[in-house]
Amino acid sequence: MSVAYFRIKDLNLLAKEDNYVPYVYKPGEGWIVDNQNILMDRLMGYDEFEPDDSPYKIGNMSMLSLVEEISEQEAEKSIHAISQ
């Protein structure tokens, strides 16, 4: 089982990918399936505001820089801080 944890900088969210399924952490609810593609858009560098024919629509470095991988311990620490 493969799990990777992420911090989404622009939205101040925690996210994870567990067996290829993306989740975002919502205080009071826990890990929720990311049906809005918040994590995957950033991991792929997808910029919805670029024109469809733009070479920067996917692989956009600005979008890629909005997410960073963190350890499980960092994610747990952030969840604990949010829950306080």
N, C-alpha and C positions, 0 to 999 in steps of 0.2 A: 504494500500500500504506500503510495507516494503522496505526501502532503507538502505544499509550499505555502508560506505565509508572506503577506505583502502589506505595505503601508501605502495607501493612496494619498499622496501629499496634498493635492489640490482640494480634496473633499474631506481631509482629516478622517479617513475611514480605514478600518482593518479589513483585509480580504484574505482568502485562502483558495487554493486549488487542491481539491482532494479527488484523486483518481479522475482527473480531467474535468471535474465539475467545479465551476467557480462559485464562491460564496462571499457575501459581505457580512460583517458583524454589525448587528443592530442592538444597542443597549436595551435590555428588558425582553428581547426576543431571542437573542443568540445568533447562530449562524444561519443565514437565509440564502437560498439559492439566488444567485445574481442573474435574474431574468432581464435586467436592463443592460447587461454586458459592460458594466462599469470597469471591472477588472480586465476582461479580455480586450476591450478597446484600447486600454493603456498598454497592455503587454504586446499588442500587435502594432501600436502606434497609429491606430485608426482615429482620424480627425474628421468628425461629421461635418465640420464647417468648411472643409476644402471642397472645391468643385469636383464633380464625379470624374472628370478627365485629368485631374491634377495628379502629378507624380508624388505629391505629398499627402495623398488621401490615406495611404497605408504606409507604415514605416516612418511616420512623422516623429522626428527626434523630440520635438516639444512634448508630444503626448507620451513618448517612451520615458521621458525624464520625470513624469508625474507619479511614477510607481517605483518602489524599491522593495527588494526581497529582504525579509527579516527572519530571524530565528523563531522557532516555536516559543522559546522562553521570552523573547521580546514581545511577541503577540500576547502571551499570557499576562505579562506585566502590564501591557497597555489595557487589556480587558479588565484587569483588577483595578487599575486607576480609574477607568471609565465607570466602574460599578460602585465606586466610593461615593 
